[in-house]
Amino acid sequence: MIAWIEKVNGVINSAVWGLPGLILLIGTGILMTVLTKGFQVTRVGHWWKNTIATVFKKDSKSTKTKDKKNISQFQALCAALAATIGTGNIAGVSAAIVTGGPGAVFWMWVAAFFGMMTNFSENVLGIYFRRKNKAGEWSGGAMYYLTDGLGKKRGFGGIAKVLAVLFACFAILASFGIGNMTQINKIVLNMEEAFLPKTHTVHVVGDEAATVYDGTHVLAVLADGTVVKPAQGEKMIAQNGFCAVKQEGKTGYVPAEAITAQTDKKGKETYKISADQSVFVYDDAAYADTMWEPLAVGTQLQSYQYRGDWWKVAQGDRVGYIRRESVALDNGLFGVPYGNWIIGSLLLVLGALIIIGGIKRIAKFAEIVVPFMAVVYVIGALVIFAMNIGQIGAMLAAIFRFAFRPAAFLGGGIGVLIKVTMTQGFKRGVFSNEAGLGSSVMVHSNSDVKEPVKQGMWGIFEVFFDTFVVCTMTAIVVLSTGYIDLSTGAPAAGTNGDTLVSSAFGQVFGGVGSGFVAIAMLFFAFTTVLGWSQYGSKAVEYLFGEKGVKVYKFIFVAMIVFGAVIDGGLAWDLSDTFNGLMMLPNLIGVVALSPLVMKIVKNYVDRRIKGKKVEPMLSYDPKIQQEQVALLEAEGD
């Protein structure tokens, strides 16, 4: 059953986050850019002056609000950035470069450039179709512009309602995975790396002596279902019972019987690990299946890793791998170190205090933490950049050169460039800024803004800051510290994309640097949890009403501790798919309502920029339209 779920999830995930889905995503951004006449470029001075520039003005309307139930424009931005600036800005960017080469950074920028207008359009529609709930809070999002926008078109009422319900369901499911447990899991892993003991004492359990595989020549342990690529060429060839595969810039060897091939419609073969348990990748096939002498029950070992099918253990100077069920942790609870439980419990308490308080408390926390953590991270990255300023020419050359021809370590030609470099750049860009997923609009809709286009402009700045600033800083750190060969695009031997940024900061600042990245990940990931709690709350409110939100928040907060102590596995893959599935109904709504977005933008430009006296387009609802117009006139705006 699990294998069947993995297979189905793999097919759906490949479609959603593969080339077809990414084409739809980027295509929507291109469409909205064309229809709005390149608003993000032609009106750059206007949107800059009306977004971040207003923060530094005295008595700015964007940073303050008299509305006791809703939040200011700047608070809405910070709450949205809280959810979007997460692990994707650090580990995601470095993983894209390690996997797809320096050229992935260019395609990440391309995705962000067009994503600005996708996010803009989502926010314009979100504000235009929002309404107030019984508590007096604004509620908006893709489910509302699908229902009341697309649903009002002749013949689309039924399908629009189905799409809205699907979007809300996917958002709820994604909020528990991508928006909660995976973020907490990353926090714990980084805190362990920087501050907690690197080893744990375990002892052998069971009815008989345990088998330990020698780990001296083990490069990695790959789980069942992991995609592998041939070390050379595009076809996997078995020699002496082993296949040579690519593994983090090195050539590794995997038993041939553990690899299965699948052929797509075009005759292209892909390869996956297919075994009942995780499989070792050896740096030399001659040392495969080398074992220690059996260890007696009760034997104590030092463990370096306590997740997955195998535990990496040490005894004296030798390192090995032992089955998870063959050992028990000496200092822990339910097989998990106490440190994980402590971190999870502390985050649960802090999360409860903020999340239960609703959007006002989330926004207040985000308004303080998000600017601080982003500025400090950028300063740290700039210090590293300044110390490696001589690399700027080679860095930029590598980004643009490998954007249009694949790095040598990837092999192949234009097909590899599209399937690996472009896809990695697009995918990681979307993971980071979420433009097109329809997620952040649920927070932006809580703003006290009257003009849909004004909050849309904050959406442009959100993508700009998330990708062109924070993600670019990460790329600079990765490319300027020697972990990537700028002449070939290949990562240095042993480079791990997940911990690369920590290693780069550690190289420059020593132990303080690694600790800094762990703290940055703590803030980035935890604020992501807070932002996603609001997304899920609004989705639940749409499906079940305001009473359902209280139950949801209780469950969401409880799940925080689980993220600190469980091994995600398939759950993470499923939540990744649900996150991507949010994109499909949302983009259908954006494209279908693109003529309306054009009308709202034209109306705004005519009034605010060209000075024409025309009736504002503020809401689909005549009553709300009348109220918002009156408020604009009262404010003299």
Secondary structure, 3 states (H helix, E strand, C coil): CHHHHHHHHHHHHHHHHCHHHHHHHHHHHHHHHHHCCCHHHHCHHHHHHCCHHHHHCCCCCCCCCCCCCCECHHHHHHHHHHHHCCHHHCHHHHHHHHHHCCHHHHHHHHHHHHHHHHHHHHHHHHHHCCEECCCCCEECCHHHHHHHCHHHCCCCHHHHHHHHHHHHHHHHHHHHHHHHHHHHHHHHHHHHHHCCCCCEEEEECCCCCECEEECCCEEEEECCCCEECECCCCCCCEECCEEEEEECCEEEEEEHHHEEEEECCCCCEEEEECCCCCEEEECCHHHCCCECCCECCCCEEEECCCCCCEEEEEECCEEEEEEHHHEEECCEECCEEHHHHHHHHHHHHHHHHHHCCCHHHHHHHHHHHHHHHHHHHHHHHHHHHHHCHHHHHHHHHHHHHHHHCCCHHHCCCHHHHHHHHHHHHHHHHHHHHCCCCCCCHHHHCCECCCCHHHHHHHHHHHHHHHHHHHHHHHHHHHHHCCCECCCCCCECCCCCCCCHHHHHHHHHHCHHHHHHHHHHHHHHHHHHHHHHHHHHHHHHHHHHCHHHHHHHHHHHHHHHHHHHHCCCCHHHHHHHHHHHHCHHHHHHHHHHCHHHHHHHHHHHHHHHHCCCCCCCCCCCCHHHHHHHHHHHHHCCC
